Amino acid sequence: MTQDDLSFPTGWPRARTSTDSARHPRYTRGMNELLLFATTLARETGAIVQGWQRRGITIETKSSTIDLVTEADRAADAQIVRAIRHHWPTHDLLTEEGGAEQRGSRWRWIVDPLDGTTNFAQAIPHYSISIALEKAGELQLGVVYDPVRDELFSALRGDGAWLDAPWGRVPLRVSRATALENAVVATGFPYDKATSERNNVAEFSRVVRRLRGIRRMGSAALDLAYVAAGRLDGYWEYALSPWDMAAGALLVREAGGVVHSVDGSAWSLQSPSILAANPAFAPTLRQALLGNG
């Protein structure tokens, strides 16, 4: 197997129905089956996370007293890494709990095994599993799974984004909001908000009185998925990591939205900020955040 080989290994289920393979008809069997792999893995990992929620967890801290990690984070990370390594041992890998594993491949998996750990630790039912795949630095596939609501958001580059839920499957599309007073947006605050000059407090203060509503949901991946689904009209945040943004950013773009930095510059996984919205609303939100509009 070469580092660019996308053939599905023996032993993993292939697309089981015509719907599974037809939803992204422009893609090769390899890419469609990579999507099936990622969505199946996200659901299996969600079951592990929910199992820990029922059993109870021990909470530890990482970089600060508000940067948490639990056994569920580590178990979810181990599940995802084990599956990827079994089937694609030559691919690069970046996960929140395990860090970077570089194998010299053009393909890299970017994973947050449990996005929204603080919510999870507090039994607040809003967290997700995020899995993305990039090739030579360009995002190809993104999956965000909400195990509480059993909602699975997925996208393939150039071929749209979808929501699979217990009540059915629908294509994702960003909202049509254009004015602040008609918009509901989400944001978050960095772990070092008590000491950082870029703690998002000034930006929050500039827009909170002008918006229809503002939410601090606690899972960046789900915030971006909600923008893609039109549930939120926009989202911005500072100081995120690649695994927080990768899958969700692709969802937004494939749902017709735009993603860039808060200052309007081009966005990448290394950017210090992210702003996502529909193309008409993004400039309005950006200017308001910067105090220019």
N, C-alpha and C positions, 0 to 999 in steps of 0.2 A: 504494500500500500504506500503510495507517495503522499507527500504532504498536501497535495491538491486533490487527492482522490476523494470523491463524494459518494462513491458506491456504498450502498447500505450493507453492513456486515450480515453474515448469516446469523439467524437467531433473533433478529429484531423484527417485529411485525411490520409488513409493508402496508401501504395505504389500503384500507379494508373495504372502502366503498367508493363508488364513482364520485360522490360528493367530496370525499377527502382529497382526491387527486385533481378534481376539476376546479376547485376553488382558486387555484393558481395555475391555469392552463398553459401560461407562457413559459413555465419553468420546467427544467429537466426533472426526471424522476428523482435524481439525487437531491435537488433542492426541496422538492415537495416532501421527500422522506426525511430530510433534515428538519423540516418544520414539524412533521409528525413526531419525530424523535423529541424535539424540544417541547412540544405541547404535552406529550405523554409524560416526559420527565418532570415538567412543571406540576402536572396533576399529582404524580406519585410523591413528589417532594411536599406538595401541599398537604397530602394525607399524613405524612410524617410530622409536619409542623402542627397540624390539628391534634395529632395524638399526644404530642408534648403538652399542648394547651390543656387537654383533659387530665393528664397525669400530674401536672404541676411542674414548675421549673425553678432552677436556681439562677439568680441574676448576678452577673459580674460586670465590672466596668473596664473600659479600654483607655481611650485617650483622656477622658474626664469623667466626672461623676454622672454626667448625663449621656455619655456614649456607652451604651449597654451591649452586652452579648449574653446569650443563654445557651443551654444545651441544644435547644431547637435550632439555633443558628448553625452550630457546629455539625449537628446531625444532618441538616439539610445540605450544608456545604459538602459533607462527605458523600452523600448520596449522588449529588450532581457530578462531582469530580470523578467518582468511581465510574459512573456510566459513560462520561465523555472519554475518560482514559481507556476504558475497555474497547470502545468502538473506534475512537480516533486518537491513538496514542501519540501521533506526531503533531497534533494541533497545539498551538499556544493556548494559554488559559490565564484568566485574570478573575479572581473572586475576592469578595470582601474579606472572608475569613482566612483564605489560604494565600492571598497575594498573587504574585505573577509567577507563572511557569513558562519559560520560553524554550521552544524546541526548534526555532528557526523556520517556522511555518508562516505562510501568508495568511492562514486562517487562525483566528483567535476568538475563543469563547469568552464572553464578559458576563459575569454572574453575580447577582446579589441573592443569596439563598433565602434571606428573610429581610425584606425591606419594610421597615416600620417596627423595629424591635421594641422600641419604647411602648408603642401601642400594644404589641403582643404581650409584653411583660405586665402591662396594666390590665390585660384582658379587654382591651378596647378592640372591637372586631373590625379593624381596618389595617391590613398588612398584605404583603404580596411576595411572590417569587418572580424574579426577573432574570431572563436568559436572553442574551443577544449573541450574534455571530457576525464577525466582520472578516472581510477579505482585503488584504493589503490596505488596511486603514479605512475601508468603506463598509458601513453597516449593511448587511445583507438580510438579516432575519432578526425579528424581535418578538418575544413572548412575555407577557405579564399576566400572572394568574392570581386571582383573589380566591383563596380557599374557603373563606367564610361564605361568600355569596355564590361560589362555584361559577365565577365569570372569568373567561379566558380571552385575553386580547392578543391578537397575533398579526404580524405583517411580514411580507416579503418585499424587498426593494423593487420598486417599479410596478408592483402589482396589487397595491391596495392593502387595507387593514380590515380586520374582522373582529367581531365579538361573538363568542360561543357561550351561551348561557343556558340554564335549564329550560327556559321558555323558547329557545330557538337560536338561530344564527342570523346576524345582520351585518352589513358593511358599516364601517366606521366613517363618520364625517364630522369635521369640526363645525362649531357653531357659526352663526352669521352675525353675531354681535359686532357693533361698530362703535358704540358710545360707552363711556365709563359708567354712566348712571343706569345702563341696562345690563351691565356685566357682573357676573360672579366669577371671581378668580381665586386662586390658591397660592400660597407661598410657604416658606419655612424659614428657620433661623439656624445659624451654624452652632456647632457644639461649643465654640469659643466666643459666644455672643456677649459674654460678660466683659471680655477684654479686647475683642477685635473692633477695629474702626469700621470694617465692612461687615457689620452685624445685621444689616437689613432694617434696622429700626427707623432710620430716616426715610427710606423708600416706603416702608409701610405707612408711616405717618402722612406722607404726601398724598396717598391714594385712598386711605381707609374711609374718609368722609365722602369721597366722590363716587365710590362704587355702589352698586346695588347690594353686593355682599362680598365678603372675603373669608376664606377658610384656611385654617392651618390643619391639614388632614393628617400629616405624619408619615406618609409614604410617597416619596418623590416619584417612584415608578407608577403608582396608581394615579397620582396627580396628573402625570403626562398622559396616561391612558384615558383619564376622564376628559382631558382636553381633546384628545383624538375622537372620543365618543360624543363630543358636544355637550357633555354634562357640566364642564367648566368652560368658561370663555377664554381663560388665559391662566398662565402660571409663570412664576419667576422665583429664582432662588440663587443664593451664592454658596460657594465653597462645597459643592457636591463632588463626589467621586465618579469615575467612569461607570461603575456598576450601577450607580443610582440613575443614570441618565440614558444609557445606551439603548435599551429596548424601547423605552418610552419615547425617546426622540424619533426613532424610526416610525413608531405608531403615528405620531403627530404628522410627520411629513407625508406618510402614505395615506393619511386621512384628509389631506388637502391643506394642512397647516404649515406654519413656518417655525423654525427654531433658530435662534441666534443668541448672542450674548446680550446682557442687559444694556450695554452701551451701544448696541447695534452692530458690533463687529461680527464677523463670521464665527460660528460656533463649532467647537470640536470637543472630543471627550476630555481634553486637557483644559478647556476654558474655565475661567474662575467663576462664571455665572451662566445661567440659562434663562431664556424667556421663550415661551411657546404660546402661540395663539393662532387664530385665523389670519390670513394675509392683510385683511382690512383693519383688524383691531390691533395687531401687534405694534404698529408705529404709535398709535394713540396711547397704549399702555406704557410703552417705552418712554415716551416723552413725559408722561405724568410721573413715572418713577424717578426720572432724572430732574424733575422740577422745571421742565421746559414747556409744559403744556397744561 
